[in-house]
């Protein structure tokens, strides 16, 4: 997997109003079993991963990541259109089958992602900034489930979010935003605490995910300039917690 992922996101003070519990001991870096990564001064600090960790407490599963800078402090510069729109992301790829969150099964790598993209809003059911308009919140960090697959049209060895070909109707989660890709907008709020980003996720049966593998990735994506398949490609990988996308973490 290493060649696949490694050949494959304007400073902003407004990281968001939601914060984690403020206790550094709760950060991913200090958790037993976390995937740890050495600091690298050549990388943007906000996307330089120091540790990634996933754990569960009953039906709630916490995905978190510690960075070498202020998590969420950098957001994409808008380009003014959907075509070519940049996306920045914090991502937790897993070994879970996509069907566990409502996608068609056996269709790729299920990953939880926190993203920011000022040129479009793909969470039509949620008003992240609380201004009464649910369609203008793309800049705010928000969560997605996505299914990633090798996508040669994105570049040699690159990954992309799986497309839905015209005329096909694969199974999608109830909160699928209607885009022709395997993406879900479940409404789980990313929480920030200095170097830490955390997302708490609920499952109907969290026990079913026990022992699943996970990793941590920071990356850039871009919407196809023609707004056509492949719609959303990974264009740059800033850091991979394991170094090789081997999913060495285990959800306990």
Backbone torsions as a table, in degrees:
resi	resn	phi	psi	omega
1	UNK	NA	-20.7	-175.2
2	UNK	-59.9	-49.4	178.9
3	UNK	-61.0	-34.9	-178.7
4	UNK	-62.4	-50.4	-175.2
5	UNK	-78.4	-33.6	-175.7
6	UNK	-80.2	-11.9	172.8
7	UNK	-97.5	-3.0	-179.7
8	UNK	-86.0	NA	NA
9	UNK	NA	NA	NA
10	UNK	NA	96.2	180.0
11	UNK	-34.0	133.0	178.4
12	UNK	-136.6	132.8	178.5
13	UNK	-81.2	-17.4	-177.2
14	UNK	-83.8	77.7	179.4
15	UNK	-70.9	-28.6	179.4
16	UNK	137.1	166.2	-176.4
17	UNK	-94.9	-6.5	-179.5
18	UNK	-96.5	130.2	-177.1
19	UNK	-125.6	157.2	175.0
20	UNK	-75.7	-169.5	-172.0
21	UNK	-77.4	-2.2	173.1
22	UNK	81.1	0.3	-179.7
23	UNK	-99.2	109.4	-178.5
24	UNK	-56.6	-25.7	179.8
25	UNK	-66.4	-18.1	179.3
26	UNK	-87.8	-6.6	-177.9
27	UNK	-67.2	157.0	-179.3
28	UNK	-54.3	-36.8	-176.1
29	UNK	-57.9	-27.7	-174.2
30	UNK	-105.0	12.4	-177.7
31	UNK	-96.0	137.6	176.5
32	UNK	-62.9	133.0	179.7
33	UNK	86.6	0.0	178.9
34	UNK	-64.3	148.9	172.5
35	UNK	-83.9	116.2	-176.1
36	UNK	-105.6	148.7	-176.7
37	UNK	-138.7	135.4	-179.3
38	UNK	-67.1	145.6	175.7
39	UNK	-61.7	145.7	-179.3
40	UNK	-136.5	105.7	-175.5
41	UNK	-66.5	-12.9	179.0
42	UNK	-79.5	-11.4	-178.8
43	UNK	-100.7	153.7	173.7
44	UNK	-58.7	124.8	-171.4
45	UNK	-57.9	-36.4	-178.0
46	UNK	-66.7	-16.8	-179.6
47	UNK	-120.2	10.6	176.7
48	UNK	-89.1	106.1	-173.7
49	UNK	-76.6	129.5	172.0
50	UNK	-99.0	-31.1	179.3
51	UNK	-164.1	147.9	172.7
52	UNK	-130.0	141.7	-176.6
53	UNK	-151.7	146.2	175.0
54	UNK	-136.9	130.7	176.3
55	UNK	-144.4	162.9	-177.9
56	UNK	-124.9	151.0	175.6
57	UNK	-137.3	95.8	-173.8
58	UNK	66.6	-126.9	-179.3
59	UNK	-86.0	-4.4	-179.0
60	UNK	-99.9	128.4	178.6
61	UNK	-117.3	128.0	-178.2
62	UNK	-103.3	121.5	174.2
63	UNK	-103.3	121.3	177.8
64	UNK	-143.8	163.0	-172.9
65	UNK	-149.0	135.8	174.7
66	UNK	-107.2	132.0	-179.6
67	UNK	-111.8	172.2	-179.3
68	UNK	-85.2	-3.4	179.4
69	UNK	-133.7	-148.0	177.6
70	UNK	-94.8	109.0	-178.3
71	UNK	-60.0	134.6	178.6
72	UNK	80.9	2.0	-175.9
73	UNK	-78.4	-14.9	177.5
74	UNK	-112.2	134.7	178.6
75	UNK	-131.1	158.6	-177.8
76	UNK	-68.0	151.1	170.6
77	UNK	-81.4	128.3	-179.0
78	UNK	-66.2	148.4	176.4
79	UNK	-108.3	-8.4	174.5
80	UNK	91.2	6.2	179.8
81	UNK	-155.4	160.4	176.9
82	UNK	-69.4	-44.5	177.2
83	UNK	-62.7	123.6	-179.5
84	UNK	82.4	5.8	-177.3
85	UNK	-65.1	132.7	178.9
86	UNK	-85.3	151.6	178.7
87	UNK	-134.7	134.3	172.1
88	UNK	-109.0	146.7	-173.8
89	UNK	-151.1	150.0	165.5
90	UNK	-111.6	127.1	-168.4
91	UNK	-132.6	140.6	172.9
92	UNK	-117.9	90.5	174.6
93	UNK	-66.5	146.4	-178.7
94	UNK	-133.3	170.1	174.3
95	UNK	-94.5	5.0	-179.0
96	UNK	-68.4	144.1	175.1
97	UNK	-72.3	139.3	-179.0
98	UNK	-56.3	-22.5	-178.4
99	UNK	-65.1	-20.3	-176.8
100	UNK	-67.0	-21.4	176.5
101	UNK	-113.3	9.2	173.0
102	UNK	110.4	-1.7	176.6
103	UNK	-81.1	165.7	169.1
104	UNK	-56.9	135.7	-176.1
105	UNK	-74.4	159.0	175.8
106	UNK	54.2	46.1	-176.7
107	UNK	-117.2	3.3	178.4
108	UNK	148.0	-161.4	-178.5
109	UNK	-89.9	115.9	177.1
110	UNK	-79.6	127.2	-179.1
111	UNK	-135.1	142.3	170.2
112	UNK	-93.2	136.9	-178.2
113	UNK	-136.8	145.1	166.7
114	UNK	-107.8	126.2	-174.9
115	UNK	-131.0	158.7	171.7
116	UNK	-136.8	131.8	179.4
117	UNK	-156.6	100.9	-171.8
118	UNK	-68.7	-13.0	-175.0
119	UNK	-88.4	-8.4	178.5
120	UNK	-158.4	160.4	179.7
121	UNK	-121.6	120.3	-178.7
122	UNK	-116.0	27.4	174.7
123	UNK	-125.1	69.1	-172.5
124	UNK	-65.2	-16.3	-179.4
125	UNK	-90.4	-6.5	-171.4
126	UNK	-128.7	144.6	178.7
127	UNK	-112.4	83.0	-172.1
128	UNK	-61.8	-32.9	-177.3
129	UNK	-96.1	0.0	173.8
130	UNK	67.2	25.5	-178.1
131	UNK	-97.3	7.1	179.1
132	UNK	90.0	-3.9	179.4
133	UNK	-118.7	109.8	-178.2
134	UNK	-79.1	2.0	-174.1
135	UNK	-109.5	16.5	-177.2
136	UNK	-132.3	32.9	-170.9
137	UNK	-113.9	15.5	-174.0
138	UNK	-59.8	-29.3	-179.3
139	UNK	-68.7	-33.0	-180.0
140	UNK	-65.5	138.0	177.3
141	UNK	-64.1	132.1	-177.7
142	UNK	-147.0	169.7	-172.3
143	UNK	-107.3	153.3	174.3
144	UNK	-144.7	147.6	157.0
145	UNK	-94.3	136.2	176.0
146	UNK	-135.0	157.1	173.9
147	UNK	-114.1	118.5	-177.7
148	UNK	-100.0	143.0	177.3
149	UNK	-141.9	154.7	172.0
150	UNK	-59.4	128.3	-174.5
151	UNK	-135.2	93.7	-175.9
152	UNK	-60.6	-28.3	179.1
153	UNK	-66.6	-16.1	176.2
154	UNK	-85.4	-10.6	-176.0
155	UNK	134.2	159.9	-178.0
156	UNK	-61.3	123.6	178.9
157	UNK	72.7	11.4	-174.3
158	UNK	-86.6	158.9	173.3
159	UNK	-106.5	152.2	174.0
160	UNK	-144.1	167.1	172.8
161	UNK	-75.8	129.2	-173.5
162	UNK	-57.1	130.0	178.0
163	UNK	-80.5	157.7	170.1
164	UNK	-107.3	105.8	-178.8
165	UNK	-60.5	149.1	179.4
166	UNK	-57.0	132.5	178.6
167	UNK	92.3	-12.1	179.3
168	UNK	-97.7	147.8	-178.1
169	UNK	-132.6	66.9	177.6
170	UNK	-64.7	160.2	179.2
171	UNK	-66.0	133.5	179.9
172	UNK	-127.1	154.4	175.8
173	UNK	-64.0	160.9	-179.1
174	UNK	-61.5	-27.9	-178.0
175	UNK	-100.8	19.9	171.6
176	UNK	-56.3	130.6	-175.4
177	UNK	-81.1	3.4	176.2
178	UNK	93.1	-1.5	176.8
179	UNK	-73.0	151.4	-177.7
180	UNK	-80.1	46.3	178.0
181	UNK	-142.6	163.3	179.1
182	UNK	-79.9	85.1	-178.3
183	UNK	-140.3	143.1	177.0
184	UNK	-128.1	145.9	178.5
185	UNK	-118.3	81.4	-171.0
186	UNK	-78.4	-12.1	176.5
187	UNK	85.0	10.0	176.0
188	UNK	-73.1	127.1	-172.5
189	UNK	-85.2	123.8	172.5
190	UNK	-65.9	135.4	179.3
191	UNK	-112.4	138.5	-177.3
192	UNK	-120.8	143.1	177.2
193	UNK	-149.8	84.7	-178.1
194	UNK	62.2	-114.9	-177.2
195	UNK	-78.9	-3.8	-170.5
196	UNK	-105.1	137.3	167.5
197	UNK	-120.6	138.5	-176.6
198	UNK	-141.3	140.5	173.7
199	UNK	-131.0	124.0	174.7
200	UNK	-94.2	126.9	-174.5
201	UNK	-122.0	140.3	177.8
202	UNK	-105.9	142.3	176.8
203	UNK	-126.2	147.0	176.0
204	UNK	-63.0	-36.8	179.2
205	UNK	-138.1	84.6	-177.5
206	UNK	-63.4	-26.0	179.2
207	UNK	-61.5	-25.3	-178.1
208	UNK	-68.8	-16.7	-178.6
209	UNK	-100.6	0.3	-179.3
210	UNK	-57.0	132.2	178.4
211	UNK	86.8	-4.0	178.8
212	UNK	-65.5	150.0	178.3
213	UNK	-85.9	155.6	177.0
214	UNK	-152.1	166.8	177.2
215	UNK	-147.1	-179.6	175.9
216	UNK	-131.9	136.5	-177.2
217	UNK	-140.9	142.6	167.0
218	UNK	-117.2	134.9	-172.0
219	UNK	-154.3	166.6	172.7
220	UNK	-113.2	141.1	174.6
221	UNK	-126.7	167.9	178.1
222	UNK	-148.4	138.5	174.0
223	UNK	-74.9	136.5	177.9
224	UNK	-52.4	135.5	-178.4
225	UNK	-57.7	-30.4	179.3
226	UNK	-92.2	4.4	-177.6
227	UNK	49.4	50.7	-175.4
228	UNK	-143.4	161.6	-178.4
229	UNK	-56.5	133.8	-5.4
230	UNK	-74.3	131.9	-173.5
231	UNK	-72.9	-41.7	-173.0
232	UNK	-136.3	113.7	-176.6
233	UNK	-111.7	146.1	166.8
234	UNK	-76.2	122.5	-177.0
235	UNK	-106.4	-19.2	179.9
236	UNK	-157.1	140.8	174.3
237	UNK	-113.3	119.8	-179.8
238	UNK	-81.0	-42.9	-177.9
239	UNK	-158.3	149.7	173.9
240	UNK	-127.8	121.8	-173.8
241	UNK	-55.2	-45.2	-178.4
242	UNK	-80.5	-17.1	-176.2
243	UNK	89.1	-20.1	-174.8
244	UNK	-141.6	12.0	-179.6
245	UNK	55.4	40.4	-179.2
246	UNK	-87.5	-0.7	179.0
247	UNK	53.4	51.0	-174.7
248	UNK	-75.8	-18.1	179.2
249	UNK	-70.3	151.4	179.0
250	UNK	-125.6	131.4	179.6
251	UNK	-80.0	117.4	-179.1
252	UNK	-118.7	NA	NA
